[in-house]
Protein backbone atom coordinates (compact mmCIF):
# COMPACT_ATOMS: atom_id res chain seq x y z
CA UNK A 1 0.00 0.00 0.00
CA UNK A 2 2.91 2.36 0.68
CA UNK A 3 4.05 1.97 -2.93
CA UNK A 4 0.56 2.90 -4.15
CA UNK A 5 0.50 5.98 -1.90
CA UNK A 6 3.87 7.08 -3.29
CA UNK A 7 2.76 6.54 -6.89
CA UNK A 8 -0.46 8.48 -6.30
CA UNK A 9 1.46 11.35 -4.71
CA UNK A 10 3.88 11.48 -7.65
CA UNK A 11 1.11 11.37 -10.25
CA UNK A 12 -0.83 14.12 -8.50
CA UNK A 13 2.28 16.24 -8.07
CA UNK A 14 3.27 16.31 -11.73
CA UNK A 15 -0.28 16.90 -12.98
CA UNK A 16 -1.56 19.33 -10.36
CA UNK A 17 1.62 20.80 -8.88
CA UNK A 18 3.39 21.36 -12.21
CA UNK A 19 1.18 21.09 -15.30
CA UNK A 20 -0.94 24.18 -15.83
CA UNK A 21 0.76 26.20 -13.09
CA UNK A 22 3.13 29.15 -13.23
CA UNK A 23 5.89 26.69 -12.31
CA UNK A 24 5.28 25.06 -15.69
CA UNK A 25 5.56 28.45 -17.36
CA UNK A 26 8.89 29.06 -15.63
CA UNK A 27 10.26 25.65 -16.63
CA UNK A 28 9.16 26.17 -20.26
CA UNK A 29 10.86 29.58 -20.30
CA UNK A 30 14.04 27.98 -18.96
CA UNK A 31 14.32 24.84 -21.11
CA UNK A 32 11.87 25.34 -23.98
CA UNK A 33 8.42 23.88 -24.60
CA UNK A 34 9.37 20.67 -26.42
CA UNK A 35 11.99 19.50 -23.89
CA UNK A 36 9.45 20.17 -21.13
CA UNK A 37 6.72 18.27 -22.99
CA UNK A 38 9.04 15.33 -23.58
CA UNK A 39 10.05 15.18 -19.92
CA UNK A 40 6.43 15.56 -18.79
CA UNK A 41 5.26 12.78 -21.12
CA UNK A 42 7.92 10.41 -19.81
CA UNK A 43 7.07 11.31 -16.21
CA UNK A 44 3.35 10.79 -16.89
CA UNK A 45 3.85 7.36 -18.47
CA UNK A 46 6.22 6.36 -15.69
CA UNK A 47 3.76 7.59 -13.07
CA UNK A 48 0.90 5.69 -14.69
CA UNK A 49 2.91 2.46 -14.81
CA UNK A 50 3.94 3.01 -11.19
CA UNK A 51 0.29 3.51 -10.20
CA UNK A 52 -0.79 0.31 -11.92
CA UNK A 53 2.02 -1.71 -10.32
CA UNK A 54 1.27 -0.21 -6.91
CA UNK A 55 -2.43 -0.98 -7.26
CA UNK A 56 -1.84 -4.57 -8.36
CA UNK A 57 0.44 -5.07 -5.36
CA UNK A 58 -2.02 -3.43 -2.96
CA UNK A 59 -5.03 -5.52 -3.98
CA UNK A 60 -3.01 -8.68 -3.28
CA UNK A 61 -2.51 -7.56 0.33
CA UNK A 62 -5.13 -7.59 3.11
CA UNK A 63 -7.23 -4.53 2.27
CA UNK A 64 -9.89 -2.62 4.16
CA UNK A 65 -13.36 -2.82 2.59
CA UNK A 66 -15.54 0.21 3.38
CA UNK A 67 -18.69 -0.86 1.52
CA UNK A 68 -20.12 -3.47 -0.85
CA UNK A 69 -21.78 -2.19 -3.99
CA UNK A 70 -25.48 -3.14 -4.25
CA UNK A 71 -26.58 -5.34 -7.13
CA UNK A 72 -28.58 -2.48 -8.61
CA UNK A 73 -25.45 -0.36 -8.96
CA UNK A 74 -23.66 -3.24 -10.69
CA UNK A 75 -26.43 -3.45 -13.27
CA UNK A 76 -26.27 0.33 -13.76
CA UNK A 77 -22.52 0.23 -14.43
CA UNK A 78 -22.64 -0.53 -18.21
CA UNK A 79 -24.94 2.39 -19.15
CA UNK A 80 -22.95 4.74 -16.92
CA UNK A 81 -19.75 3.59 -18.59
CA UNK A 82 -21.35 4.13 -22.00
CA UNK A 83 -21.85 7.78 -21.01
CA UNK A 84 -18.20 7.95 -19.94
CA UNK A 85 -17.08 6.53 -23.29
CA UNK A 86 -19.25 9.02 -25.18
CA UNK A 87 -17.72 11.93 -23.29
CA UNK A 88 -14.17 10.60 -23.63
CA UNK A 89 -14.08 9.37 -27.24
CA UNK A 90 -16.26 12.09 -28.76
CA UNK A 91 -14.35 14.63 -26.69
CA UNK A 92 -10.95 13.41 -27.86
CA UNK A 93 -11.96 13.55 -31.52
CA UNK A 94 -13.73 16.95 -31.47
CA UNK A 95 -11.80 20.18 -32.12
CA UNK A 96 -11.36 21.87 -28.76
CA UNK A 97 -9.14 24.80 -27.69
CA UNK A 98 -8.61 23.13 -24.30
CA UNK A 99 -6.76 20.24 -26.00
CA UNK A 100 -3.00 20.06 -26.44
CA UNK A 101 -1.73 22.69 -28.90
CA UNK A 102 -5.26 23.29 -30.25
CA UNK A 103 -5.67 26.96 -29.39
CA UNK A 104 -5.95 27.74 -33.12
CA UNK A 105 -9.46 26.24 -33.03
CA UNK A 106 -10.61 29.59 -31.67
CA UNK A 107 -9.49 31.22 -34.93
CA UNK A 108 -10.36 28.59 -37.50
CA UNK A 109 -13.48 26.79 -36.28
CA UNK A 110 -17.00 28.15 -35.92
CA UNK A 111 -19.48 27.23 -33.20
CA UNK A 112 -21.06 24.57 -35.42
CA UNK A 113 -17.82 22.53 -35.27
CA UNK A 114 -17.60 22.41 -31.48
CA UNK A 115 -20.22 19.70 -30.93
CA UNK A 116 -19.84 18.18 -27.48
CA UNK A 117 -17.78 21.20 -26.37
CA UNK A 118 -21.12 23.01 -26.05
CA UNK A 119 -21.99 20.48 -23.32
CA UNK A 120 -18.66 20.86 -21.52
CA UNK A 121 -15.35 22.29 -22.64
CA UNK A 122 -13.60 19.35 -20.91
CA UNK A 123 -15.48 16.28 -22.24
CA UNK A 124 -12.58 13.83 -22.00
CA UNK A 125 -11.80 14.76 -18.40
CA UNK A 126 -15.46 14.43 -17.47
CA UNK A 127 -15.40 10.98 -19.04
CA UNK A 128 -12.47 10.13 -16.76
CA UNK A 129 -14.36 11.52 -13.75
CA UNK A 130 -17.43 9.40 -14.52
CA UNK A 131 -15.25 6.30 -15.03
CA UNK A 132 -13.25 6.78 -11.83
CA UNK A 133 -16.28 7.67 -9.67
CA UNK A 134 -18.15 4.60 -10.85
CA UNK A 135 -15.22 2.32 -10.07
CA UNK A 136 -14.80 3.82 -6.60
CA UNK A 137 -18.50 3.17 -5.93
CA UNK A 138 -18.26 -0.35 -7.34
CA UNK A 139 -15.12 -1.39 -5.47
CA UNK A 140 -15.31 0.18 -2.02
CA UNK A 141 -11.87 -0.98 -0.85
CA UNK A 142 -9.02 1.26 0.28
CA UNK A 143 -6.65 0.44 -2.59
CA UNK A 144 -9.32 1.09 -5.23
CA UNK A 145 -10.41 4.35 -3.60
CA UNK A 146 -6.80 5.56 -3.68
CA UNK A 147 -6.13 4.33 -7.22
CA UNK A 148 -9.29 5.56 -8.92
CA UNK A 149 -9.49 8.57 -6.63
CA UNK A 150 -6.13 9.72 -7.99
CA UNK A 151 -7.56 9.84 -11.52
CA UNK A 152 -10.69 11.56 -10.23
CA UNK A 153 -8.65 14.30 -8.56
CA UNK A 154 -6.32 14.75 -11.54
CA UNK A 155 -9.27 15.05 -13.92
CA UNK A 156 -11.38 17.34 -11.72
CA UNK A 157 -8.53 19.68 -10.79
CA UNK A 158 -7.18 19.40 -14.33
CA UNK A 159 -10.27 21.16 -15.71
CA UNK A 160 -9.50 24.15 -13.49
CA UNK A 161 -5.78 24.04 -14.27
CA UNK A 162 -6.36 23.97 -18.03
CA UNK A 163 -8.82 26.86 -17.82
CA UNK A 164 -6.30 28.97 -15.93
CA UNK A 165 -3.45 28.07 -18.28
CA UNK A 166 -5.51 28.97 -21.36
CA UNK A 167 -6.68 32.19 -19.73
CA UNK A 168 -3.08 33.28 -19.13
CA UNK A 169 -2.05 32.39 -22.66
CA UNK A 170 -5.05 33.47 -24.76
CA UNK A 171 -6.52 36.37 -22.80
CA UNK A 172 -9.62 37.89 -24.41
CA UNK A 173 -10.00 35.03 -26.90
CA UNK A 174 -10.29 32.59 -24.05
CA UNK A 175 -12.70 34.81 -22.11
CA UNK A 176 -15.03 34.94 -25.12
CA UNK A 177 -14.88 31.14 -25.51
CA UNK A 178 -15.37 30.50 -21.79
CA UNK A 179 -18.38 32.83 -21.73
CA UNK A 180 -20.30 30.58 -24.12
CA UNK A 181 -19.14 27.22 -22.72
CA UNK A 182 -18.97 25.64 -19.27
CA UNK A 183 -16.85 23.25 -17.27
CA UNK A 184 -19.89 21.64 -15.61
CA UNK A 185 -21.75 19.59 -18.24
CA UNK A 186 -24.87 21.28 -19.65
CA UNK A 187 -24.45 24.39 -17.45
CA UNK A 188 -23.94 26.71 -20.44
CA UNK A 189 -26.93 25.17 -22.24
CA UNK A 190 -29.20 25.43 -19.18
CA UNK A 191 -28.17 29.06 -18.64
CA UNK A 192 -28.85 29.71 -22.36
CA UNK A 193 -25.31 30.89 -23.04
CA UNK A 194 -25.09 28.39 -25.89
CA UNK A 195 -27.06 25.80 -27.83
CA UNK A 196 -25.93 22.29 -28.62
CA UNK A 197 -25.05 21.88 -32.28
CA UNK A 198 -24.45 18.45 -33.76
CA UNK A 199 -21.34 18.54 -35.95
CA UNK A 200 -21.24 17.17 -39.47
CA UNK A 201 -18.77 14.54 -38.26
CA UNK A 202 -20.73 13.72 -35.11
CA UNK A 203 -22.02 10.35 -36.25
CA UNK A 204 -18.64 8.71 -36.75
CA UNK A 205 -17.52 10.01 -33.34
CA UNK A 206 -20.56 8.45 -31.67
CA UNK A 207 -20.04 5.22 -33.64
CA UNK A 208 -16.40 5.13 -32.52
CA UNK A 209 -17.55 5.54 -28.92
CA UNK A 210 -20.01 2.66 -29.24
CA UNK A 211 -17.40 0.38 -30.81
CA UNK A 212 -14.83 1.21 -28.10
CA UNK A 213 -17.45 0.62 -25.39
CA UNK A 214 -18.56 -2.71 -26.87
CA UNK A 215 -14.97 -3.88 -27.17
CA UNK A 216 -14.18 -3.00 -23.55
CA UNK A 217 -17.41 -4.64 -22.40
CA UNK A 218 -16.31 -7.85 -24.08
CA UNK A 219 -12.65 -7.92 -23.00
CA UNK A 220 -13.19 -6.58 -19.46
CA UNK A 221 -13.42 -10.06 -17.96
CA UNK A 222 -10.26 -11.17 -19.77
CA UNK A 223 -8.28 -8.05 -18.82
CA UNK A 224 -9.38 -7.59 -15.21
CA UNK A 225 -10.94 -10.95 -14.23
CA UNK A 226 -14.22 -9.18 -13.43
CA UNK A 227 -17.39 -9.38 -15.53
CA UNK A 228 -18.83 -5.91 -16.24
CA UNK A 229 -22.36 -7.34 -15.96
CA UNK A 230 -23.36 -9.51 -12.98
CA UNK A 231 -23.60 -13.15 -14.01
CA UNK A 232 -22.47 -12.56 -17.60
CA UNK A 233 -19.64 -14.78 -18.83
CA UNK A 234 -18.95 -14.00 -22.51
CA UNK A 235 -16.28 -16.74 -22.76
C-alpha angles and dihedrals in degrees: 000000000000090000090053091050090051093048091049091049091050094047092049092046097055094043101039103021096044115014113077095008132108087255087066090051090052093049092048090050090051102045106014131257100272096050088049092049091049093050092045092050092051091047091049094050091045091048092049092050090047090051092051093048091047092049094048089051093046096051089054090059127074102283133192114246113207099181144352117234113241118242091247091061091050090055090048092053099086096053091044090051090049088059089049091051091049092053094044103042098036088044094052093050098044121089107255131167090216090065124094112292092344100119089117088074087082089063102037107033128068126215091265090066096054097078110162090018086078087064094047132342089222104050097151093051091048088052088055091048092052091047095048095043091051092051092048089053092046097047107037096184126121097246093050093046090053095043099045092032089061091059091044092054094044092050096043095045090039091066089058093043093051092048091053093045092051091046091055092047103039104030114180093012090059093045090055091049093045091050092063098038136050141213093219108071115258093000093116091047094048091048089049093238089127143003126229112252121191109225123229088246094045097107097060090048091054091045090052089052092051092048092049091048093049091049093051091046089056100043097038093094092049094047101041105016090239125108112229090216121049110254095003116129109177093183 
